[in-house]
Amino acid sequence: MRRIIVVGASLAGHQAARCLRDLGYDGDLTVLGTEVHRPYDRYPLSKAYLAGDLERRRLEIEPRDLDVDWRLGQTATGLDLAGRYVTIDEADRAHFDGLVVATGSRPRLPFSIRRDVEDVFVLRTVEDGMALRAALAGSRSRLVVVGGGLIGAEVVSLASAAGHLTTLVDSSPVPTSRSLGLRVGEHLRSLHLANGVRLLSSTRVSALDVKAGRVRGVHLHTGQRLDADVVVLATGTRPNIEWLQGSGLELSNGLGCRATLHANGSHLVVGVGDVVYAPHPAVDGESVRLEHWASTRHQARIAATNLLVGPSSGCPQSELPVFGTTIQGAAIRALGFPSHADDSEVVWGSIEDGEAIVAMRRRGRLVAAVAVNATEKLTLLQDRWERGTALPS
């Protein structure tokens, strides 16, 4: 391969480009990105950056030593596999011998929102983070966070600690239970309540209340209205695959890929990061989308290697996803796929005492483990899990 294009210039795209060079690829390498910024890390946007503990320059991934043609502020708008080219901004064409799709995802919104409404935020780009950080840096405000996943819980935790009157509205019965399991979700719910957060579970926001271009509140599906000075929509993500429509690639819950991360439909295309929908052995070969920092780095190595050697010689992805956060002072670290579990048990410590490891199974098989203030114990469990020995006790 003499020409490889990486579409997507954030963590996934940068890591794929770096891995290609590390593997000895010396052909033309172009990284195409919609944002005008050099690659930066999105992971801290809802954590240290939002809290004011990390400055903008610390988000940079420092790609300047890579021998790459950076085409930033340019958007891929189409793909022609037969002609082997990517269409850029509806006009230009860039030809390739190999293609890495790393276009990530974007916030999934529960309803349409006018772009000119002030003090309504999502949290995906550095500009989103800067704007929300500025909004929460002022006087005490009435904050409504819509969505009880990890990002919603992180924003709620930071905002309540800063003294804002914080309400979390979530469509599930227990916030974060899909991401971390019911037992840990219930523990975090008690911590939210203890820290003054108002929780409205099994509740949906149907519309914003907007006056003179500013948000004034939210309307719930129950007919109730909540006052709000600031609203954060943390309602999940949608993979950026529209530009691939009509290409012949499989598109469902992302870019459909084989276990080697080759796209279904072409041996010249691989996927990396949030956009990928591919089988994983930890859930019996079921296809999943992984939206975590560590998984993106692992996928970049697999995809870069397999793009160069081809699908017949490629190795499948196998590394267990690992992710961590801190919510209401509790250090959380998760391994595997909590969302796929149908049963769980505490295998070390006590949830009530705030230090525990919860093992989670599906049809009797271990698929995840979540630690609450017990990261070192989780490392031991991971080692035993990977070696097929007994769980810690």
Protein Blocks (a to p, Z undefined) as FASTA:
>chain_A
ZZdcdedjbfklmmmmmmmmmnopabdcddddfbfbdcddfklmmmmmmnopacfklmpg
olmlpccdddehiacfbdcfklopadeehlaccddfbdcdfebpadddfbdcdfklghia
cdfbfmlmmmmmmmmmmccdddddehjbfklmmmmmmmmmnopacddddfbfbghklmno
jklmmmmmmmmmmnopacdehiacfbdcdeehiafbdcdfkopacddfbdcddebjaddf
klmgonlpacfebcdddfkopaehiakbccehjllccddfklgopacddfbfklmmmmmm
mmmmmmmnojklpccdfbdcdddddeehiacddehjfklpcbdcdfehjfklopacdddd
eehiafbdcdehilkmmmmmmmmmmnopacdZZ
